[in-house]
Amino acid sequence: MTIAINGIGLATAQGNATELPWTASKWNISRVCFPAAGIDSSLTGVARWQALAQKALAEVDGSAKTPLLVASCNGSADERWEDAFDTRALLSGTPWANDDLPVFSSSCASGIHALYAARALLTSGAVNEVLVLAADILARSNHENFESLRVLAEQPAAPWQSTSTGFILGEAAVVLRLARTGDTVLQGPELASDLIEHDGLSAVIEALSPVNPSMILGQGTGPYAADAAELATFAAFVDKHVPIATPLTNFGHTLGASSLLSIALAATQPSLPNTTETTTDGRPICRGGPPWPPVRGTVLATCRALTGACAATVMGKSSLAKTQRRKGSWQKSVTPGPLMNHTLKRLAEEAEPHKPPEPPDVLLLRLETPLAPPPHAIIGGRLLPSAVLELTPGFASQLIARCWGYTGPALCLVGNVDLDPYGLTNTLRESGTNVFQVNLRGTGDNRAIEWNV
């Protein structure tokens, strides 16, 4: 069944890089950011998330009767993570203000994970149209956590160059209206998980082959080692003459909204200025305006999150090749390193005994409330790098994937584990999809783990 984009709403930086809206810590490297245009600089936390979401939602038609899937890497997290994913507060002022909706959260793959669910709802016939909203804000906590990981750059850098040390943080809200018919057709998204001996990005691109795209929208986040690995994957599947671009040079890294932003940009075909002509392996970089794909061309958009979640989708103005779906198989499992969060330790310990005989089609983790770092993970007011990754909700689902040697889609939903407003799990199962669901109930260290719900 054809799935298409019928509307797009954006709240983005539009290329405007400025100083941080707060006083940077003395150990900060990056002191610039890409704030969304038209958003009051004094707004923080929930109020800022609301402003971005409302601005993007206002650009597409929608009512409370239109299903809305929400995605965010960090939600409204500023100082308090506990309330960062409360959609009743986040969606205040919208038709969904009274809805208690779960949030897809898988690092920078969050938006495309929600898109995966939206596609399942549409192809099943459960809904006629659906809105997907992905939003992440500029916040001191987000910025300092990335500083702990040492992946931020001092100034905006040219992508896919040996001099790239990291990215500049941005923010965005992106809304896609999806239906069964429309001008911009979607193929995918395909989702996978990285393992030591399994490249998830290669797997999702291969599943979409033969794509023969007119252009690639990659990430190019840096540091260069990450960029080089990304380029090597593209070289294995896409002709070297196909140009590449990234939203980072104009919008910064918009975290959970970044994958949807790439898809929205592929559909609208804007100008993405860039001063560098080629990547280090010789692939041409789009430098604004042409060469954008021809009307009947296709664009490949990809994402690889720090947690290991990988995704890819193809957009075009014409019918696309069918996805090559393959039955998954177990790969070599990964023994997790030292874990600071008590719940994650338990999750890793219990994973192997609950490993199913055959890999499921989808691993779905339902997380009632976000995880919090233990006191010993904070030194001098800063989180240790390993604790930063553990704090990301999608880390938990990827942890199970690693313990199992699972390479398929590993989704994480934050919110009421008993609430499934659009019947996603049942819809997937009724379509023949084997869903292995894990529920993490409660707060703090006293959480109940329910396997294969």
DRENLO-631582 format. One record per residue (C-alpha): x, y, z; residue number from 1. Coordinates in steps of 0.25 Angstrom, whole numbers, padded with zeros to 4 digits, m for minus. Example, Ala and Ser with C-alpha at 12.3 -4.5 7.8 and 13.67 -1.06 7.14 Angstrom:
2
+-------+-------+-------+------+
:    xx :    yy :    zz : resi :
+-------+-------+-------+------+
:  0049 : m0018 :  0031 :    1 :
:  0055 : m0004 :  0029 :    2 :
+-------+-------+-------+------+
% end
This chain:
453
+-------+-------+-------+------+
:    xx :    yy :    zz : resi :
+-------+-------+-------+------+
:  0000 :  0000 :  0000 :    1 :
:  0005 :  0014 : m0004 :    2 :
:  0008 :  0024 :  0008 :    3 :
:  0010 :  0038 :  0005 :    4 :
:  0013 :  0052 :  0011 :    5 :
:  0001 :  0061 :  0010 :    6 :
:  0005 :  0072 :  0019 :    7 :
:  0018 :  0078 :  0026 :    8 :
:  0019 :  0087 :  0038 :    9 :
:  0033 :  0092 :  0043 :   10 :
:  0038 :  0101 :  0054 :   11 :
:  0053 :  0102 :  0051 :   12 :
:  0065 :  0110 :  0052 :   13 :
:  0066 :  0114 :  0037 :   14 :
:  0081 :  0115 :  0037 :   15 :
:  0082 :  0125 :  0049 :   16 :
:  0093 :  0122 :  0058 :   17 :
:  0094 :  0130 :  0071 :   18 :
:  0101 :  0130 :  0085 :   19 :
:  0095 :  0120 :  0095 :   20 :
:  0083 :  0126 :  0102 :   21 :
:  0089 :  0123 :  0116 :   22 :
:  0103 :  0125 :  0122 :   23 :
:  0111 :  0114 :  0118 :   24 :
:  0119 :  0106 :  0128 :   25 :
:  0134 :  0109 :  0128 :   26 :
:  0137 :  0095 :  0123 :   27 :
:  0128 :  0096 :  0111 :   28 :
:  0134 :  0095 :  0097 :   29 :
:  0122 :  0099 :  0089 :   30 :
:  0116 :  0113 :  0092 :   31 :
:  0107 :  0114 :  0080 :   32 :
:  0094 :  0108 :  0076 :   33 :
:  0083 :  0108 :  0065 :   34 :
:  0070 :  0113 :  0072 :   35 :
:  0057 :  0112 :  0065 :   36 :
:  0052 :  0125 :  0058 :   37 :
:  0040 :  0132 :  0064 :   38 :
:  0041 :  0125 :  0078 :   39 :
:  0043 :  0134 :  0090 :   40 :
:  0057 :  0133 :  0095 :   41 :
:  0053 :  0134 :  0109 :   42 :
:  0044 :  0121 :  0108 :   43 :
:  0050 :  0108 :  0115 :   44 :
:  0045 :  0094 :  0118 :   45 :
:  0031 :  0091 :  0115 :   46 :
:  0027 :  0105 :  0111 :   47 :
:  0038 :  0104 :  0100 :   48 :
:  0034 :  0090 :  0095 :   49 :
:  0019 :  0095 :  0094 :   50 :
:  0023 :  0107 :  0086 :   51 :
:  0031 :  0099 :  0076 :   52 :
:  0020 :  0088 :  0075 :   53 :
:  0009 :  0098 :  0074 :   54 :
:  0016 :  0106 :  0063 :   55 :
:  0018 :  0093 :  0054 :   56 :
:  0004 :  0088 :  0057 :   57 :
: m0002 :  0101 :  0052 :   58 :
:  0004 :  0099 :  0038 :   59 :
: m0004 :  0086 :  0036 :   60 :
: m0019 :  0083 :  0037 :   61 :
: m0022 :  0075 :  0049 :   62 :
: m0033 :  0072 :  0060 :   63 :
: m0034 :  0064 :  0072 :   64 :
: m0040 :  0053 :  0063 :   65 :
: m0027 :  0052 :  0055 :   66 :
: m0018 :  0042 :  0062 :   67 :
: m0005 :  0048 :  0066 :   68 :
:  0008 :  0040 :  0069 :   69 :
:  0018 :  0048 :  0077 :   70 :
:  0033 :  0046 :  0077 :   71 :
:  0045 :  0053 :  0085 :   72 :
:  0059 :  0049 :  0090 :   73 :
:  0058 :  0058 :  0103 :   74 :
:  0044 :  0063 :  0103 :   75 :
:  0044 :  0076 :  0111 :   76 :
:  0056 :  0072 :  0120 :   77 :
:  0063 :  0084 :  0126 :   78 :
:  0065 :  0082 :  0141 :   79 :
:  0054 :  0071 :  0143 :   80 :
:  0054 :  0059 :  0135 :   81 :
:  0042 :  0052 :  0142 :   82 :
:  0032 :  0061 :  0135 :   83 :
:  0039 :  0063 :  0122 :   84 :
:  0029 :  0053 :  0114 :   85 :
:  0016 :  0057 :  0120 :   86 :
:  0008 :  0060 :  0107 :   87 :
: m0004 :  0066 :  0114 :   88 :
:  0005 :  0077 :  0118 :   89 :
:  0014 :  0077 :  0105 :   90 :
:  0002 :  0078 :  0096 :   91 :
: m0005 :  0089 :  0104 :   92 :
: m0012 :  0098 :  0094 :   93 :
: m0014 :  0088 :  0084 :   94 :
: m0026 :  0078 :  0081 :   95 :
: m0019 :  0067 :  0088 :   96 :
: m0017 :  0075 :  0101 :   97 :
: m0025 :  0065 :  0109 :   98 :
: m0019 :  0052 :  0102 :   99 :
: m0009 :  0044 :  0110 :  100 :
: m0001 :  0040 :  0099 :  101 :
:  0012 :  0032 :  0100 :  102 :
:  0025 :  0037 :  0093 :  103 :
:  0034 :  0030 :  0084 :  104 :
:  0048 :  0032 :  0089 :  105 :
:  0060 :  0026 :  0083 :  106 :
:  0071 :  0037 :  0082 :  107 :
:  0072 :  0044 :  0069 :  108 :
:  0064 :  0033 :  0062 :  109 :
:  0051 :  0036 :  0071 :  110 :
:  0044 :  0043 :  0060 :  111 :
:  0046 :  0032 :  0049 :  112 :
:  0042 :  0022 :  0060 :  113 :
:  0028 :  0029 :  0061 :  114 :
:  0028 :  0029 :  0046 :  115 :
:  0030 :  0014 :  0046 :  116 :
:  0018 :  0013 :  0055 :  117 :
:  0009 :  0022 :  0047 :  118 :
:  0012 :  0014 :  0034 :  119 :
:  0007 :  0001 :  0041 :  120 :
: m0006 :  0008 :  0046 :  121 :
: m0009 :  0013 :  0031 :  122 :
: m0005 :  0000 :  0024 :  123 :
: m0014 : m0008 :  0034 :  124 :
: m0026 :  0001 :  0031 :  125 :
: m0027 :  0005 :  0045 :  126 :
: m0027 :  0020 :  0042 :  127 :
: m0029 :  0028 :  0029 :  128 :
: m0018 :  0038 :  0032 :  129 :
: m0009 :  0041 :  0044 :  130 :
:  0000 :  0052 :  0049 :  131 :
:  0014 :  0050 :  0053 :  132 :
:  0021 :  0061 :  0062 :  133 :
:  0035 :  0060 :  0066 :  134 :
:  0041 :  0072 :  0075 :  135 :
:  0053 :  0074 :  0083 :  136 :
:  0057 :  0087 :  0090 :  137 :
:  0070 :  0095 :  0093 :  138 :
:  0072 :  0093 :  0108 :  139 :
:  0084 :  0094 :  0117 :  140 :
:  0083 :  0079 :  0122 :  141 :
:  0083 :  0074 :  0107 :  142 :
:  0095 :  0083 :  0103 :  143 :
:  0104 :  0080 :  0116 :  144 :
:  0101 :  0065 :  0114 :  145 :
:  0106 :  0065 :  0100 :  146 :
:  0118 :  0073 :  0105 :  147 :
:  0121 :  0061 :  0114 :  148 :
:  0121 :  0052 :  0102 :  149 :
:  0130 :  0062 :  0095 :  150 :
:  0123 :  0062 :  0082 :  151 :
:  0120 :  0077 :  0081 :  152 :
:  0128 :  0086 :  0072 :  153 :
:  0133 :  0100 :  0075 :  154 :
:  0127 :  0106 :  0063 :  155 :
:  0118 :  0100 :  0051 :  156 :
:  0128 :  0091 :  0043 :  157 :
:  0127 :  0086 :  0029 :  158 :
:  0121 :  0072 :  0029 :  159 :
:  0129 :  0059 :  0024 :  160 :
:  0142 :  0066 :  0026 :  161 :
:  0154 :  0061 :  0033 :  162 :
:  0154 :  0074 :  0042 :  163 :
:  0140 :  0071 :  0047 :  164 :
:  0140 :  0069 :  0062 :  165 :
:  0125 :  0069 :  0065 :  166 :
:  0112 :  0077 :  0063 :  167 :
:  0105 :  0089 :  0068 :  168 :
:  0092 :  0087 :  0075 :  169 :
:  0079 :  0092 :  0070 :  170 :
:  0064 :  0090 :  0072 :  171 :
:  0052 :  0087 :  0064 :  172 :
:  0038 :  0083 :  0063 :  173 :
:  0034 :  0075 :  0050 :  174 :
:  0020 :  0070 :  0047 :  175 :
:  0017 :  0061 :  0035 :  176 :
:  0002 :  0058 :  0031 :  177 :
:  0002 :  0044 :  0025 :  178 :
: m0009 :  0038 :  0017 :  179 :
: m0010 :  0026 :  0007 :  180 :
: m0009 :  0035 : m0005 :  181 :
: m0001 :  0048 : m0009 :  182 :
:  0010 :  0054 : m0017 :  183 :
:  0022 :  0050 : m0008 :  184 :
:  0022 :  0035 : m0007 :  185 :
:  0029 :  0028 :  0005 :  186 :
:  0037 :  0015 :  0004 :  187 :
:  0040 :  0010 :  0018 :  188 :
:  0045 :  0014 :  0028 :  189 :
:  0053 :  0002 :  0031 :  190 :
:  0059 :  0000 :  0045 :  191 :
:  0070 : m0008 :  0050 :  192 :
:  0080 : m0008 :  0062 :  193 :
:  0095 : m0007 :  0062 :  194 :
:  0103 : m0019 :  0068 :  195 :
:  0118 : m0021 :  0068 :  196 :
:  0117 : m0031 :  0056 :  197 :
:  0105 : m0025 :  0050 :  198 :
:  0104 : m0011 :  0043 :  199 :
:  0090 : m0006 :  0045 :  200 :
:  0091 :  0005 :  0035 :  201 :
:  0096 : m0004 :  0024 :  202 :
:  0084 : m0014 :  0027 :  203 :
:  0073 : m0003 :  0026 :  204 :
:  0079 :  0003 :  0013 :  205 :
:  0080 : m0011 :  0007 :  206 :
:  0066 : m0014 :  0011 :  207 :
:  0062 : m0002 :  0002 :  208 :
:  0070 : m0006 : m0010 :  209 :
:  0071 : m0004 : m0021 :  210 :
:  0068 :  0010 : m0017 :  211 :
:  0076 :  0017 : m0028 :  212 :
:  0074 :  0031 : m0021 :  213 :
:  0076 :  0044 : m0027 :  214 :
:  0081 :  0050 : m0014 :  215 :
:  0085 :  0045 :  0000 :  216 :
:  0081 :  0053 :  0012 :  217 :
:  0091 :  0047 :  0023 :  218 :
:  0095 :  0052 :  0036 :  219 :
:  0110 :  0057 :  0036 :  220 :
:  0110 :  0060 :  0051 :  221 :
:  0124 :  0057 :  0053 :  222 :
:  0134 :  0054 :  0060 :  223 :
:  0140 :  0050 :  0047 :  224 :
:  0142 :  0035 :  0051 :  225 :
:  0126 :  0034 :  0051 :  226 :
:  0126 :  0042 :  0037 :  227 :
:  0136 :  0032 :  0031 :  228 :
:  0127 :  0020 :  0035 :  229 :
:  0115 :  0027 :  0030 :  230 :
:  0122 :  0030 :  0016 :  231 :
:  0127 :  0015 :  0015 :  232 :
:  0113 :  0010 :  0017 :  233 :
:  0108 :  0019 :  0006 :  234 :
:  0119 :  0016 : m0003 :  235 :
:  0115 :  0001 : m0002 :  236 :
:  0101 :  0003 : m0007 :  237 :
:  0100 :  0017 : m0015 :  238 :
:  0108 :  0021 : m0027 :  239 :
:  0119 :  0031 : m0023 :  240 :
:  0113 :  0042 : m0033 :  241 :
:  0100 :  0043 : m0025 :  242 :
:  0101 :  0056 : m0017 :  243 :
:  0099 :  0057 : m0002 :  244 :
:  0094 :  0067 :  0008 :  245 :
:  0091 :  0069 :  0023 :  246 :
:  0082 :  0078 :  0030 :  247 :
:  0092 :  0081 :  0041 :  248 :
:  0099 :  0092 :  0034 :  249 :
:  0086 :  0100 :  0034 :  250 :
:  0078 :  0095 :  0046 :  251 :
:  0088 :  0089 :  0055 :  252 :
:  0086 :  0075 :  0061 :  253 :
:  0071 :  0075 :  0065 :  254 :
:  0072 :  0061 :  0072 :  255 :
:  0059 :  0054 :  0072 :  256 :
:  0053 :  0063 :  0061 :  257 :
:  0066 :  0061 :  0052 :  258 :
:  0061 :  0049 :  0044 :  259 :
:  0047 :  0055 :  0041 :  260 :
:  0054 :  0068 :  0038 :  261 :
:  0062 :  0061 :  0027 :  262 :
:  0049 :  0055 :  0021 :  263 :
:  0042 :  0068 :  0022 :  264 :
:  0053 :  0075 :  0014 :  265 :
:  0054 :  0064 :  0004 :  266 :
:  0039 :  0066 :  0001 :  267 :
:  0040 :  0081 :  0000 :  268 :
:  0054 :  0082 : m0007 :  269 :
:  0059 :  0095 :  0000 :  270 :
:  0073 :  0101 : m0002 :  271 :
:  0084 :  0096 :  0008 :  272 :
:  0096 :  0105 :  0006 :  273 :
:  0109 :  0098 :  0008 :  274 :
:  0123 :  0103 :  0004 :  275 :
:  0130 :  0090 :  0003 :  276 :
:  0129 :  0083 : m0011 :  277 :
:  0132 :  0068 : m0007 :  278 :
:  0133 :  0058 :  0004 :  279 :
:  0146 :  0052 :  0008 :  280 :
:  0143 :  0040 : m0001 :  281 :
:  0140 :  0049 : m0013 :  282 :
:  0124 :  0049 : m0013 :  283 :
:  0119 :  0063 : m0017 :  284 :
:  0112 :  0071 : m0006 :  285 :
:  0099 :  0079 : m0010 :  286 :
:  0103 :  0094 : m0009 :  287 :
:  0089 :  0100 : m0009 :  288 :
:  0079 :  0100 : m0020 :  289 :
:  0082 :  0090 : m0031 :  290 :
:  0086 :  0079 : m0032 :  291 :
:  0074 :  0075 : m0024 :  292 :
:  0067 :  0063 : m0030 :  293 :
:  0058 :  0064 : m0042 :  294 :
:  0043 :  0063 : m0040 :  295 :
:  0043 :  0048 : m0042 :  296 :
:  0055 :  0046 : m0034 :  297 :
:  0056 :  0039 : m0020 :  298 :
:  0064 :  0044 : m0008 :  299 :
:  0070 :  0034 :  0002 :  300 :
:  0069 :  0039 :  0017 :  301 :
:  0077 :  0032 :  0028 :  302 :
:  0079 :  0032 :  0043 :  303 :
:  0089 :  0025 :  0052 :  304 :
:  0087 :  0029 :  0067 :  305 :
:  0097 :  0029 :  0078 :  306 :
:  0090 :  0017 :  0084 :  307 :
:  0091 :  0009 :  0072 :  308 :
:  0077 :  0011 :  0066 :  309 :
:  0078 :  0012 :  0051 :  310 :
:  0067 :  0016 :  0041 :  311 :
:  0066 :  0019 :  0026 :  312 :
:  0054 :  0023 :  0017 :  313 :
:  0053 :  0027 :  0002 :  314 :
:  0044 :  0038 : m0003 :  315 :
:  0040 :  0040 : m0017 :  316 :
:  0030 :  0046 : m0027 :  317 :
:  0027 :  0033 : m0034 :  318 :
:  0025 :  0018 : m0030 :  319 :
:  0036 :  0012 : m0023 :  320 :
:  0043 : m0002 : m0022 :  321 :
:  0037 : m0012 : m0012 :  322 :
:  0045 : m0013 :  0001 :  323 :
:  0053 : m0026 :  0002 :  324 :
:  0048 : m0031 :  0015 :  325 :
:  0056 : m0043 :  0021 :  326 :
:  0054 : m0051 :  0033 :  327 :
:  0063 : m0047 :  0044 :  328 :
:  0073 : m0056 :  0051 :  329 :
:  0081 : m0055 :  0064 :  330 :
:  0094 : m0049 :  0063 :  331 :
:  0106 : m0049 :  0073 :  332 :
:  0101 : m0043 :  0086 :  333 :
:  0108 : m0032 :  0093 :  334 :
:  0112 : m0033 :  0108 :  335 :
:  0108 : m0020 :  0114 :  336 :
:  0119 : m0012 :  0121 :  337 :
:  0117 : m0006 :  0135 :  338 :
:  0103 :  0000 :  0136 :  339 :
:  0101 :  0011 :  0147 :  340 :
:  0085 :  0010 :  0147 :  341 :
:  0080 : m0001 :  0156 :  342 :
:  0068 : m0004 :  0147 :  343 :
:  0077 : m0005 :  0134 :  344 :
:  0086 : m0015 :  0142 :  345 :
:  0073 : m0023 :  0145 :  346 :
:  0069 : m0022 :  0131 :  347 :
:  0082 : m0027 :  0125 :  348 :
:  0082 : m0039 :  0136 :  349 :
:  0068 : m0043 :  0132 :  350 :
:  0069 : m0042 :  0117 :  351 :
:  0076 : m0055 :  0113 :  352 :
:  0066 : m0064 :  0121 :  353 :
:  0055 : m0057 :  0114 :  354 :
:  0061 : m0058 :  0100 :  355 :
:  0051 : m0064 :  0091 :  356 :
:  0054 : m0076 :  0082 :  357 :
:  0053 : m0068 :  0069 :  358 :
:  0055 : m0053 :  0067 :  359 :
:  0043 : m0044 :  0068 :  360 :
:  0039 : m0035 :  0057 :  361 :
:  0038 : m0023 :  0066 :  362 :
:  0044 : m0021 :  0080 :  363 :
:  0035 : m0011 :  0088 :  364 :
:  0039 : m0006 :  0101 :  365 :
:  0029 :  0002 :  0109 :  366 :
:  0035 :  0011 :  0120 :  367 :
:  0025 :  0017 :  0130 :  368 :
:  0035 :  0028 :  0134 :  369 :
:  0049 :  0032 :  0130 :  370 :
:  0061 :  0026 :  0136 :  371 :
:  0069 :  0035 :  0145 :  372 :
:  0084 :  0034 :  0148 :  373 :
:  0089 :  0030 :  0162 :  374 :
:  0096 :  0040 :  0170 :  375 :
:  0110 :  0034 :  0168 :  376 :
:  0108 :  0037 :  0153 :  377 :
:  0109 :  0052 :  0155 :  378 :
:  0123 :  0058 :  0158 :  379 :
:  0125 :  0073 :  0160 :  380 :
:  0111 :  0075 :  0155 :  381 :
:  0113 :  0067 :  0142 :  382 :
:  0108 :  0054 :  0137 :  383 :
:  0119 :  0043 :  0134 :  384 :
:  0118 :  0040 :  0119 :  385 :
:  0113 :  0026 :  0121 :  386 :
:  0102 :  0032 :  0130 :  387 :
:  0098 :  0041 :  0119 :  388 :
:  0095 :  0030 :  0110 :  389 :
:  0087 :  0022 :  0120 :  390 :
:  0078 :  0034 :  0123 :  391 :
:  0073 :  0033 :  0108 :  392 :
:  0060 :  0025 :  0109 :  393 :
:  0064 :  0018 :  0096 :  394 :
:  0076 :  0012 :  0102 :  395 :
:  0068 :  0002 :  0110 :  396 :
:  0062 : m0004 :  0097 :  397 :
:  0076 : m0004 :  0090 :  398 :
:  0081 : m0011 :  0103 :  399 :
:  0072 : m0023 :  0101 :  400 :
:  0075 : m0023 :  0086 :  401 :
:  0090 : m0024 :  0090 :  402 :
:  0088 : m0035 :  0101 :  403 :
:  0080 : m0043 :  0091 :  404 :
:  0088 : m0041 :  0078 :  405 :
:  0075 : m0035 :  0072 :  406 :
:  0077 : m0027 :  0059 :  407 :
:  0062 : m0023 :  0057 :  408 :
:  0054 : m0011 :  0061 :  409 :
:  0055 : m0007 :  0076 :  410 :
:  0045 :  0003 :  0079 :  411 :
:  0043 :  0010 :  0092 :  412 :
:  0030 :  0017 :  0097 :  413 :
:  0030 :  0026 :  0109 :  414 :
:  0017 :  0028 :  0117 :  415 :
:  0006 :  0020 :  0123 :  416 :
:  0009 :  0005 :  0119 :  417 :
: m0006 :  0002 :  0119 :  418 :
: m0010 :  0012 :  0109 :  419 :
: m0009 :  0009 :  0095 :  420 :
: m0018 :  0020 :  0089 :  421 :
: m0018 :  0016 :  0074 :  422 :
: m0016 :  0001 :  0077 :  423 :
: m0002 :  0000 :  0071 :  424 :
:  0002 : m0013 :  0078 :  425 :
: m0011 : m0020 :  0074 :  426 :
: m0010 : m0014 :  0060 :  427 :
:  0004 : m0020 :  0058 :  428 :
:  0000 : m0033 :  0063 :  429 :
: m0013 : m0034 :  0055 :  430 :
: m0005 : m0032 :  0043 :  431 :
:  0004 : m0044 :  0046 :  432 :
:  0016 : m0036 :  0052 :  433 :
:  0022 : m0043 :  0064 :  434 :
:  0023 : m0033 :  0075 :  435 :
:  0031 : m0035 :  0087 :  436 :
:  0027 : m0025 :  0098 :  437 :
:  0034 : m0022 :  0111 :  438 :
:  0028 : m0013 :  0121 :  439 :
:  0036 : m0005 :  0131 :  440 :
:  0026 :  0000 :  0142 :  441 :
:  0028 :  0009 :  0153 :  442 :
:  0039 :  0020 :  0157 :  443 :
:  0053 :  0020 :  0163 :  444 :
:  0059 :  0007 :  0165 :  445 :
:  0046 :  0000 :  0169 :  446 :
:  0042 : m0004 :  0155 :  447 :
:  0034 : m0016 :  0151 :  448 :
:  0039 : m0023 :  0138 :  449 :
:  0029 : m0030 :  0130 :  450 :
:  0034 : m0039 :  0119 :  451 :
:  0027 : m0043 :  0106 :  452 :
:  0014 : m0036 :  0110 :  453 :
+-------+-------+-------+------+
% end
